[in-house]
């Protein structure tokens, strides 16, 4: 076993700095010891998501996420996995994104051996019973229909399509009814063979746990029994293209009380040097109740109850999304206000007072996000599988602290550029020509 401890910090965070070890099989184990916690939180992060899938079986990663709870050789009953964790007072779940899949459970710290056994068993030993595959297909199709029926989620789906077009980042994580209907047991088994390899998995454990104990238990459950060829590299991920969709203004007319309006600009990737500046730019624009968009759209004009912005970053791409709930007669005015605020933030430096306010909000929110063992578990596991390293807490804070007003303006200018705006509306609004005119004509001036 090759052990690679993370550098420790010289302040109080040293007690909760993660350590990284690599098992002989190539699987990475990150342990974050929090002695005062009453919990042990375990997560298996797999470096595969919907952007690694073929269009005709889109949703495969998400489908498999469901199936790995549906019985193993030692726990053949579909409810046995959840019963084992819940019977110990814990909880478990999983999620799929465009770039990774995560399986996790949370138990009282003295139940660590049980939690590790259940997690490894579910991830490594699923029987993929045909009867369960068919039963779960109905469940997943219901999940897809529910997302489509919820106007806010549907607006987000249309916005992704408008922002990225016909490429994996523009497709839905869960797939659609046709692609999910095409998934077979062979597809699921092949997906495991291709992507569920030790080098493509990170096991993250946080809470009242000792590194040596975690490694000992992990060795028993994760080191041996991998299939031939599991030491080979996983298939290369297709790179994102820069172009937006040909249809950058998408509308779905519905007889709702209000419209869900969504706007998006292509932005920067996850490890871009401007990521801290982009984070503070977002805080200025729409990061809270004192942000410019909230102040202008809700407080001054009363156009919306909720409005805000959020950056999303991937390995090689990213976008900044802006969401608002407005009545149909206020859609175009809200779009114009957003465009005005985008132009302003790219053409005028933020004041020192505003910069310090959003910096404090960003740093404070980040610190508070690490208030539980689960937060440390997912931060460490997610960063290690995505970036190959875990950024120390103080380095993240230092990144925000180093941002200047010029940095914020530069980050804004990178995304506020001609043709870099997409829009989606779900609700009682049908003036697609007027919406498209404003989006098509978007420019920094």
LUMVO-582067 format. One record per residue (C-alpha): residue number from 0; residue in one letter; x, z, y. Coordinates in steps of 0.02 Angstrom, whole numbers, plus 50000, padded with zeros to 5 digits. Each point is the difference from the previous one (the first is absolute). Example, Ala and Ser with C-alpha at 12.3 -4.5 7.8 and 13.67 -1.06 7.14 Angstrom:
BEGIN
(0; a; (50615; 50390; 49775))
(1; s; (50069; 49967; 50172))
***
This chain:
BEGIN
(0; x; (50000; 50000; 50000))
(1; x; (50067; 49950; 50172))
(2; x; (49956; 50129; 50132))
(3; x; (49997; 49955; 50183))
(4; x; (49950; 50146; 50111))
(5; x; (49935; 49954; 50171))
(6; x; (50102; 50064; 50148))
(7; x; (49934; 50166; 50059))
(8; x; (49958; 50035; 50179))
(9; x; (50073; 50145; 50098))
(10; x; (49833; 50068; 50060))
(11; x; (49850; 50084; 49922))
(12; x; (49945; 49838; 49915))
(13; x; (50145; 50016; 49877))
(14; x; (49888; 50103; 49886))
(15; x; (49883; 49853; 49974))
(16; x; (50119; 49853; 50000))
(17; x; (49972; 49889; 49847))
(18; x; (50131; 49965; 49868))
(19; x; (50014; 49837; 49903))
(20; x; (50056; 49984; 49819))
(21; x; (50005; 49846; 49889))
(22; x; (49961; 50017; 49816))
(23; x; (50103; 49902; 49875))
(24; x; (49856; 49876; 49980))
(25; x; (50007; 49960; 50187))
(26; x; (49846; 50095; 50056))
(27; x; (50025; 50096; 50162))
(28; x; (49941; 50181; 50017))
(29; x; (49981; 50077; 50172))
(30; x; (49969; 50187; 50011))
(31; x; (49948; 50093; 50156))
(32; x; (50006; 50187; 49971))
(33; x; (49883; 50104; 50109))
(34; x; (50017; 50178; 49934))
(35; x; (49853; 50074; 50097))
(36; x; (49875; 49871; 49932))
(37; x; (49873; 50043; 49866))
(38; x; (49992; 49819; 49943))
(39; x; (50095; 49870; 49903))
(40; x; (49960; 49822; 50052))
(41; x; (50059; 49855; 49892))
(42; x; (49990; 49815; 50039))
(43; x; (50059; 49847; 49905))
(44; x; (50030; 49857; 50123))
(45; x; (50010; 49825; 49926))
(46; x; (50069; 49860; 50107))
(47; x; (49859; 49877; 49975))
(48; x; (49844; 49962; 50102))
(49; x; (49876; 49865; 50036))
(50; x; (50125; 49888; 50089))
(51; x; (50093; 49981; 49835))
(52; x; (49849; 49923; 49914))
(53; x; (49936; 49824; 49966))
(54; x; (49844; 49949; 50095))
(55; x; (49898; 49966; 49843))
(56; x; (50024; 50179; 49936))
(57; x; (50007; 50086; 50169))
(58; x; (49961; 50185; 49982))
(59; x; (50104; 50019; 49842))
(60; x; (50103; 50148; 50065))
(61; x; (49842; 50089; 50057))
(62; x; (49913; 49963; 49835))
(63; x; (50146; 50074; 49904))
(64; x; (49998; 50153; 50114))
(65; x; (49824; 50033; 49937))
(66; x; (50044; 49967; 49819))
(67; x; (50144; 50123; 49989))
(68; x; (49873; 50141; 50011))
(69; x; (49898; 49931; 49855))
(70; x; (50087; 50066; 49847))
(71; x; (50171; 50009; 49917))
(72; x; (50059; 50014; 49821))
(73; x; (50003; 50190; 50009))
(74; x; (49848; 50014; 50115))
(75; x; (49886; 49861; 49940))
(76; x; (49841; 50060; 50085))
(77; x; (49977; 49923; 50174))
(78; x; (49973; 50171; 50079))
(79; x; (50143; 50090; 49912))
(80; x; (50130; 49965; 50134))
(81; x; (49895; 50066; 50143))
(82; x; (49938; 50145; 49894))
(83; x; (50178; 50058; 49965))
(84; x; (50044; 50011; 50186))
(85; x; (49833; 50065; 50062))
(86; x; (49999; 50127; 49859))
(87; x; (50160; 50072; 50075))
(88; x; (49918; 50014; 50172))
(89; x; (50081; 49840; 50064))
(90; x; (49948; 49829; 50061))
(91; x; (50061; 49823; 49971))
(92; x; (49975; 49826; 50067))
(93; x; (50088; 49836; 50035))
(94; x; (50007; 49863; 50130))
(95; x; (50057; 49821; 50015))
(96; x; (50067; 49917; 50156))
(97; x; (50071; 49828; 50034))
(98; x; (50176; 50054; 49950))
(99; x; (49985; 50148; 49881))
(100; x; (49892; 50096; 49877))
(101; x; (49999; 50190; 49992))
(102; x; (49935; 50122; 49869))
(103; x; (50001; 50184; 50048))
(104; x; (49940; 50171; 49951))
(105; x; (50004; 50171; 50082))
(106; x; (50001; 50162; 49901))
(107; x; (50044; 50184; 50020))
(108; x; (50190; 50008; 49994))
(109; x; (50002; 50088; 49830))
(110; x; (49914; 49848; 49923))
(111; x; (50144; 49881; 50037))
(112; x; (50037; 49960; 49816))
(113; x; (49818; 49953; 49969))
(114; x; (49992; 49894; 50157))
(115; x; (50158; 49905; 49952))
(116; x; (49935; 49970; 49823))
(117; x; (49833; 49932; 50062))
(118; x; (50077; 49891; 50134))
(119; x; (50130; 49922; 49884))
(120; x; (49871; 49978; 49862))
(121; x; (49876; 49910; 50112))
(122; x; (50130; 49885; 50080))
(123; x; (50095; 49959; 49841))
(124; x; (49879; 50009; 49854))
(125; x; (49833; 49925; 50051))
(126; x; (49910; 49920; 49853))
(127; x; (49907; 49875; 50111))
(128; x; (49848; 50002; 49888))
(129; x; (49896; 49841; 50015))
(130; x; (49839; 50101; 50014))
(131; x; (50071; 50099; 50146))
(132; x; (50065; 49843; 50085))
(133; x; (49825; 49926; 49999))
(134; x; (49919; 50161; 50057))
(135; x; (50124; 50021; 50143))
(136; x; (49975; 49819; 50054))
(137; x; (49823; 50046; 50050))
(138; x; (50063; 50152; 50094))
(139; x; (50130; 49899; 50096))
(140; x; (49875; 49865; 50044))
(141; x; (49886; 50136; 50069))
(142; x; (50146; 50065; 50104))
(143; x; (50029; 49825; 50069))
(144; x; (49816; 49979; 50044))
(145; x; (49997; 50170; 50085))
(146; x; (50150; 49954; 50110))
(147; x; (49915; 49836; 50046))
(148; x; (49840; 50092; 50046))
(149; x; (50087; 50119; 50120))
(150; x; (50018; 49912; 50168))
(151; x; (50160; 50089; 50052))
(152; x; (50089; 49958; 49838))
(153; x; (49934; 49823; 50003))
(154; x; (50067; 49975; 50177))
(155; x; (50170; 50058; 49938))
(156; x; (49993; 49875; 49856))
(157; x; (49959; 49856; 50116))
(158; x; (50136; 50055; 50120))
(159; x; (50131; 49996; 49861))
(160; x; (49945; 49824; 49956))
(161; x; (50011; 49946; 50181))
(162; x; (50169; 50083; 50026))
(163; x; (50091; 49940; 49845))
(164; x; (49900; 49852; 49937))
(165; x; (50010; 49936; 49822))
(166; x; (50145; 50106; 49938))
(167; x; (50004; 50164; 49903))
(168; x; (50002; 50112; 50154))
(169; x; (49836; 49920; 50054))
(170; x; (49914; 50030; 49833))
(171; x; (49902; 50154; 49950))
(172; x; (50092; 50134; 49899))
(173; x; (49856; 50019; 49877))
(174; x; (49976; 49813; 49983))
(175; x; (49828; 49919; 49997))
(176; x; (49863; 49986; 49871))
(177; x; (50070; 49838; 49930))
(178; x; (50181; 50058; 49984))
(179; x; (49952; 50168; 49926))
(180; x; (49886; 49909; 49879))
(181; x; (50148; 49898; 49939))
(182; x; (50112; 50149; 49956))
(183; x; (50032; 50023; 49813))
(184; x; (50090; 50130; 49897))
(185; x; (50145; 49879; 49985))
(186; x; (50015; 49993; 50190))
(187; x; (50005; 50190; 50011))
(188; x; (50127; 50018; 49861))
(189; x; (50110; 49864; 50077))
(190; x; (49990; 50087; 50169))
(191; x; (50066; 50160; 49921))
(192; x; (50139; 49906; 49912))
(193; x; (50055; 49912; 50161))
(194; x; (49990; 50141; 50125))
(195; x; (49988; 50170; 49914))
(196; x; (50187; 50011; 49969))
(197; x; (50109; 50153; 50031))
(198; x; (50096; 49922; 50144))
(199; x; (49834; 49958; 50086))
(200; x; (49928; 50176; 49987))
(201; x; (50033; 50155; 50106))
(202; x; (49943; 50170; 49939))
(203; x; (49975; 50117; 50148))
(204; x; (49969; 50186; 49976))
(205; x; (49974; 50126; 50140))
(206; x; (49946; 50181; 50015))
(207; x; (50055; 50163; 49922))
(208; x; (50112; 49911; 49875))
(209; x; (50184; 50010; 49955))
(210; x; (50102; 49842; 49992))
(211; x; (50079; 50041; 49832))
(212; x; (49833; 50038; 49919))
(213; x; (49923; 49839; 50065))
(214; x; (50146; 49897; 49937))
(215; x; (49994; 50082; 49829))
(216; x; (49815; 49965; 49980))
(217; x; (50018; 49825; 50071))
(218; x; (50136; 49959; 49875))
(219; x; (49882; 50043; 49857))
(220; x; (49856; 49895; 50062))
(221; x; (50081; 49852; 50089))
(222; x; (50172; 49964; 49927))
(223; x; (49966; 49924; 49829))
(224; x; (49877; 49880; 49920))
(225; x; (50007; 49856; 50123))
(226; x; (49970; 49825; 49932))
(227; x; (50139; 49875; 49975))
(228; x; (50040; 49911; 50163))
(229; x; (49942; 50146; 50108))
(230; x; (50171; 50007; 50080))
(231; x; (49979; 49826; 50073))
(232; x; (49957; 49971; 50183))
(233; x; (49818; 49984; 50047))
(234; x; (49939; 49830; 50063))
(235; x; (50045; 49961; 50180))
(236; x; (49865; 50028; 50129))
(237; x; (49946; 49846; 50100))
(238; x; (50046; 50012; 50183))
(239; x; (49867; 50004; 50134))
(240; x; (49977; 49848; 50111))
(241; x; (49992; 50016; 50189))
(242; x; (49846; 49895; 50029))
(243; x; (49829; 50075; 50032))
(244; x; (49842; 49928; 49925))
(245; x; (49929; 49836; 50065))
(246; x; (49843; 50102; 50033))
(247; x; (50062; 50142; 50111))
(248; x; (49826; 50048; 50061))
(249; x; (49884; 50048; 49857))
(250; x; (49821; 50060; 50017))
(251; x; (49876; 50063; 49873))
(252; x; (49828; 50018; 50077))
(253; x; (49903; 50151; 49939))
(254; x; (49842; 50086; 50060))
(255; x; (50087; 50164; 50044))
(256; x; (49977; 50113; 50150))
(257; x; (50176; 49961; 50064))
(258; x; (50150; 49891; 49970))
(259; x; (50163; 50047; 49917))
(260; x; (50132; 49912; 50103))
(261; x; (50178; 49982; 49935))
(262; x; (50150; 49919; 50082))
(263; x; (50175; 49977; 49932))
(264; x; (50173; 49941; 50052))
(265; x; (50139; 49958; 49878))
(266; x; (50135; 50132; 50024))
(267; x; (50161; 50064; 49921))
(268; x; (50055; 50047; 49825))
(269; x; (50022; 50176; 49932))
(270; x; (50186; 50024; 50036))
(271; x; (50012; 49898; 50160))
(272; x; (50114; 50085; 50129))
(273; x; (49854; 50003; 50122))
(274; x; (49887; 50099; 49884))
(275; x; (50009; 50160; 50103))
(276; x; (49969; 49906; 50161))
(277; x; (49854; 49912; 49918))
(278; x; (49931; 50168; 49946))
(279; x; (50004; 50066; 50178))
(280; x; (49932; 49838; 50069))
(281; x; (49851; 50022; 49884))
(282; x; (49979; 50179; 50060))
(283; x; (49991; 49937; 50180))
(284; x; (49879; 49861; 49956))
(285; x; (49876; 50080; 49881))
(286; x; (50075; 50150; 49911))
(287; x; (49880; 50135; 50057))
(288; x; (49869; 50061; 50123))
(289; x; (50122; 49987; 50146))
(290; x; (50056; 49824; 49955))
(291; x; (49972; 49854; 50116))
(292; x; (49870; 49914; 49891))
(293; x; (49899; 50159; 49974))
(294; x; (50007; 50043; 50184))
(295; x; (49954; 49825; 50060))
(296; x; (49873; 49949; 49869))
(297; x; (49911; 50164; 49967))
(298; x; (50031; 50119; 50145))
(299; x; (49995; 49878; 50146))
(300; x; (49883; 49864; 49938))
(301; x; (49899; 50083; 49861))
(302; x; (50013; 49846; 49890))
(303; x; (50035; 50090; 49836))
(304; x; (49990; 50168; 49915))
(305; x; (50158; 49973; 49898))
(306; x; (50150; 49892; 50038))
(307; x; (50181; 50006; 49948))
(308; x; (50150; 49906; 49934))
(309; x; (50112; 50018; 49848))
(310; x; (50162; 49916; 49944))
(311; x; (50024; 49944; 49820))
(312; x; (50171; 49948; 49934))
(313; x; (50055; 49915; 49841))
(314; x; (50168; 49953; 49926))
(315; x; (50010; 49838; 50099))
(316; x; (49850; 49997; 50116))
(317; x; (49878; 50109; 50095))
(318; x; (49855; 50004; 50120))
(319; x; (49921; 50107; 50135))
(320; x; (49812; 50017; 49982))
(321; x; (49874; 50055; 50132))
(322; x; (49827; 50056; 49947))
(323; x; (49843; 50041; 50099))
(324; x; (49815; 50023; 49970))
(325; x; (49899; 49915; 50138))
(326; x; (49830; 49922; 50031))
(327; x; (49986; 49812; 49990))
(328; x; (49988; 49978; 50189))
(329; x; (50165; 50094; 50022))
(330; x; (50107; 49907; 49872))
(331; x; (50076; 49873; 50119))
(332; x; (50027; 50125; 50140))
(333; x; (50090; 50117; 49879))
(334; x; (50110; 49856; 49941))
(335; x; (50045; 49961; 50180))
(336; x; (50044; 50182; 50035))
(337; x; (50112; 50005; 49846))
(338; x; (50088; 49840; 50054))
(339; x; (50026; 50071; 50175))
(340; x; (50076; 50159; 49930))
(341; x; (50114; 49901; 49883))
(342; x; (50063; 49897; 50146))
(343; x; (50027; 50155; 50105))
(344; x; (50101; 50093; 49870))
(345; x; (50113; 49850; 49973))
(346; x; (50026; 49961; 50185))
(347; x; (50017; 50175; 50075))
(348; x; (50111; 50143; 49941))
(349; x; (49908; 50159; 49953))
(350; x; (50027; 50147; 50117))
(351; x; (50115; 50143; 49953))
(352; x; (49851; 50118; 49994))
(353; x; (49901; 49889; 49882))
(354; x; (50150; 49969; 49889))
(355; x; (50035; 50187; 49981))
(356; x; (49818; 50035; 49962))
(357; x; (49988; 49873; 49860))
(358; x; (50170; 50049; 49934))
(359; x; (49943; 50181; 49983))
(360; x; (49841; 49942; 49915))
(361; x; (50094; 49890; 49877))
(362; x; (50130; 50133; 49955))
(363; x; (49871; 50138; 49988))
(364; x; (49883; 49896; 49892))
(365; x; (50145; 49955; 49887))
(366; x; (50051; 50182; 49978))
(367; x; (49820; 50052; 49962))
(368; x; (49984; 49860; 49872))
(369; x; (50129; 50093; 49895))
(370; x; (49900; 50160; 49990))
(371; x; (49968; 49994; 49812))
(372; x; (50093; 49967; 49838))
(373; x; (49897; 49843; 49972))
(374; x; (50063; 49928; 50165))
(375; x; (50182; 50026; 49950))
(376; x; (49968; 49927; 49827))
(377; x; (49922; 49841; 50065))
(378; x; (50120; 49977; 50145))
(379; x; (50151; 50013; 49885))
(380; x; (49929; 49894; 49861))
(381; x; (49928; 49867; 50114))
(382; x; (50157; 49981; 50104))
(383; x; (50117; 49995; 49850))
(384; x; (49901; 49866; 49907))
(385; x; (49973; 49897; 50158))
(386; x; (50164; 50020; 50093))
(387; x; (50124; 50058; 49868))
(388; x; (50037; 50155; 50103))
(389; x; (49913; 50151; 50077))
(390; x; (50019; 50021; 50186))
(391; x; (50036; 50182; 50044))
(392; x; (49869; 50084; 50108))
(393; x; (50118; 50029; 50145))
(394; x; (50054; 49818; 49996))
(395; x; (49820; 49944; 50021))
(396; x; (49978; 50121; 50145))
(397; x; (50164; 49942; 50077))
(398; x; (49936; 49822; 49988))
(399; x; (49848; 50043; 50106))
(400; x; (50105; 50105; 50119))
(401; x; (50117; 49853; 50034))
(402; x; (49864; 49879; 50057))
(403; x; (50004; 49950; 50183))
(404; x; (49870; 49916; 50109))
(405; x; (50099; 49839; 49985))
(406; x; (49992; 50014; 49810))
(407; x; (49811; 50018; 50005))
(408; x; (49984; 49848; 50112))
(409; x; (50115; 49898; 49889))
(410; x; (49898; 50046; 49846))
(411; x; (49842; 49949; 50091))
(412; x; (50075; 49835; 50053))
(413; x; (50044; 49961; 49819))
(414; x; (49817; 49998; 49951))
(415; x; (49909; 49955; 50161))
(416; x; (50039; 49817; 49989))
(417; x; (49903; 49838; 50009))
(418; x; (49888; 49966; 49851))
(419; x; (50034; 50169; 49918))
(420; x; (49824; 50071; 50000))
(421; x; (49866; 49999; 49866))
(422; x; (49824; 50070; 50006))
(423; x; (49856; 50044; 49886))
(424; x; (49823; 50060; 50035))
(425; x; (49869; 50064; 49879))
(426; x; (49829; 50031; 50076))
(427; x; (49864; 49921; 50108))
(428; x; (50119; 49886; 50095))
(429; x; (50007; 49812; 49972))
(430; x; (50093; 49925; 50148))
(431; x; (50149; 49943; 49899))
(432; x; (50047; 49867; 50129))
(433; x; (50019; 50129; 50138))
(434; x; (50100; 50116; 49888))
(435; x; (50113; 49859; 49941))
(436; x; (50028; 49944; 50180))
(437; x; (50068; 50171; 50046))
(438; x; (50107; 50015; 49845))
(439; x; (50067; 49823; 50007))
(440; x; (50045; 50021; 50182))
(441; x; (50095; 50162; 49976))
(442; x; (50168; 50005; 50089))
(443; x; (50109; 50130; 50088))
(444; x; (49943; 49937; 50171))
***
